[in-house]
Amino acid sequence: MASHRQHSVLATMPSSTSDPLLHNIPIPSFLTSASSESFTWLYTTAALICALLVLEQSVYRYKKRHLPGSSWTIPIIGKYADSLKPTMEGYMAQWNSGALSAVSVFNIFVVMASSNEYSRKILNSPNHAEPCLVYSAKQILMPDNWVFLTGKTHVEYRRILNTLFTRKALGIYIGVQDAISRQHFSKWLSEAATDSSPKPIMMTARDLNMHTSLRVFCGKHIPEEGAVEINQKYWDITQALELVNFPLAIPGTKVYRAIQARKAAFKWLELAASQAKIAVAEGAEPECMLEEWVKEMQSPSYKGRKDFSDREMAMVVFSFLFASQDAMSSGLIYGFQHLADHPDILAKIREEQYRVRAGDVDKPLTLEMLDEMPYLKAFVKESMRVKPPVTMVPYKATKAFPISADYTVPANSMVIPSFYNSLHDPTVFPDPDSLSPERWLDPQSSANTNPKNYLVFGSGPHKCIGIEYATMNIALILATASVMMDWEHDITPESNKVKIIATLFPLDGCRLKLSPRKHV
Ligand code: HEM
């Protein structure tokens, strides 16, 4: 005992020490009396950590080569802190630093492509790159979700899913969309009647979108309480859509909460799939997407797979919610904001509405009526060009990807095509930041003759499957809003700043003062 105490707490410097001040000063045992094995362990560990840190930097520099981007990466986490709070300014600086540039996040090497040429090349090179969505997507969507398929199996799956977006199918959905948007506007207006102060529409527009999507996809096969539960929990999923999340889905993390939300949604969606099958078997004519899918598979001309389980159908509907909910909300909210800030454009939209509706604003919209609204469609297209809901889509290089003459993306890197610079290219869209629906009305305009630049919905084998549905939804909601309501934008210093939650939103949530519009 005594000897132990002597060698630990009361250890002194060796007698050879000449400084008298140091005599008899207690020295912690780990500095002096630790065994030589402890020192060896300490030095070895320190040396190993140093070697790993040097290796991390060397690998990063080796992969990055001459691409723009920091010469060194922050050890272990890299640019994780930046990816937690992304800003438009930060992304623009990255995109403008070069057609290809590099960053590293949690040791995932990321190549960002900002030019039209490289972005399209990534989207159209299925032999070298495939979508990996955001890092958390597989945990949230389930690894066997169809969206992660590639090649032939993906093409085959899309074949049946494409039938859910034909003109015939859209003709079923439009009545549901029209009725639900009117219900929501009536609610918005009655709330504005009790408190007329401006309110952000960020959440109310999201509710409208979710309600419409669930009823279009599942019809009456989800009870109201299920729709409410999915809607409430969906926000947890949106919040987990960071480019790269904390790697472990442990309780308390965003990904963990998103997984719980997905489980709750799946319960209702599987039930809806099974009920849709029963309804069609009993002879119901399709009133929603799930019923349309079941009916389509019964068609004598249909030769594809017919044995989709309730779970597989639920996964597809969930993938549609996942892909559409945030992007459509973003497109819709900026649509409202752009119209409020451009009364001349709103006036033209209204003129077209009253003309096509022949003054009857209560008449439900049909596809044929939408066909006669080119100005509305041009506005929707332009609004999403100026503020693209999705600015980039993460892909993964499945093998070394020689993307340019002097750079090969290393295998397993993330490679991210971004759309913003293509959509704001001044040679294709003169005065690119200004909102001009007219540029889409002239078939010979540079906007119309360069469709390769309009990357709002991506390009190639994974191009958005819901383009027609999404544009129709945003168009008809804005169209009906324009004849039912007046709205004034409460412009704040944050109105023109962008908040990025996977998709783009006005930082102040778009504060609108609503009032009923008199019939003209
Ligand atoms: C304004 C609304 C929307 C925007 C801006 C948008 C944008 C996109 C983009 C950029 C992609 C990636 C394309 C690529 O990798 O080349 C995508 C994929 C996808 N979108 Fe959309 N989307 C919207 C609405 C919708 C809707 C309403 C649905 C379904 C109802 C949907 C379903 C999908 C699916 C399933 C994919 C993956 C397709 C595949 O991997 O084959 N999206 N979307």
Residues whose N, C-alpha, C, O or C-beta is under 5 A from the ligand:
A	BS01	HEM	L123 V147 S319 F320 A323 S324 A327 M328 G331 P389 V390 V393 L455 V456 F457 G458 S459 P461 H462 K463 C464 I465 G466 Y469 A470
